[in-house]
Amino acid sequence: MSFYDEFLQYSDADMEAVFQHTTSADIERIIGKDRLTPKDFLALLSPKAEEHLEWMAQKANELTVQNFGRVILLYTPMYLSDYCTNKCTYCGFNVTNTFTRKQLTMEEVEKEAQTVAASGIQHILILTGEAPAIAGVPYMKECVGILKRYFSSIAIEVYAMEEEEYAELMEAGVESMTMYQETYNPLLYDRLHLKGPKKDYRYRLDAPERACRAGMRGVNIGALLGLDDWRRDGFFTGLHANYLQNKYPGVEVSISLPRIRPTMGNCETGNSVNDKSIVQFMTAFRLFMPRAGMPLSTRENAEFRNHAIKLGITKMSAGVQTAVGGHIDSQENSGQFAVSDTRNVKEMSDAILQLGYQPVFKDWQAI
Ligand code: SF4
């Protein structure tokens, strides 16, 4: 049994019909409940629920403060390598894009680490494309060996791996992982992933569970919003997170809500997602899973991120460069996507304080 079995139970559900039958009275009753079912969550993603966003936002704020306090954990991504064997139509690093690829040497990893650590950041997220022959587990372990001298927490956002590989990276000092399914729609997934190992939908879908089985402390999942209908992908993201939290109660489960951003070779999906939709997803998810984490990246602009702090967000990135080596040379090469909120760590932290929240640089340390 894996999440795939649960996914199959809902994959043919007529969500449009559910949405059409959802009434204001249903939404009001659901907002008042202490514990929501997947069906309730789906109702909160309906067009009808848009009329109740203000109330959903208030409840989301209450639940977040109850479970997390008024704190926002700050982290920064570090791109180690942009070599990739996949052809994902929406990503600047895809194998057919021609630019000079780069992978950090150990000396460069150390320099990047020193630069990021000097900003006060203690939590680092390392990223690579999918090129295991170049940036595989041995390379990542070597990088982690350097990074753990500078950071209290190291997370990975890399390709889908075997359980033993996750265990090996944890042994080296990694404590959590992010894996975006991109879209839960298998047919669309197939159309967007033209070539490479990432084409295997099911292998990617089960990766977060393999990481949980390996004993990873934190697992973060998500869909790239704007690829498919956001209500559908939002529902399956929540369902997946709920499955992981119920089955692995010791794992800190979180979801991200990344919205598609411009890249080289822009991908037109025809499924736009606006600010109001993201707010609806964010607040609906908070009501469904009060204890789950919710990071928000710099894909979103400063104004939106400030607003989102009170809607359920628990972590934020700051001082972000999406190019390999970008912290030591921002002219180095092309980034994975365009950053929208360009505030540095000090500016982000000041903004959080001004909003009545506390910026936190370290909430966990491996011993
Ligand atoms: S999304 Fe990831 S796997 Fe796909 S092309 Fe970009 S870096 Fe490679």
Boltz pocket constraint, residues with backbone or C-beta under 6 A from the ligand:
constraints:
  - pocket:
      binder: B
      contacts: [[A, 83], [A, 84], [A, 85], [A, 86], [A, 87], [A, 88], [A, 91], [A, 92], [A, 93], [A, 94], [A, 95], [A, 128], [A, 129], [A, 130], [A, 198]]
      max_distance: 6.0
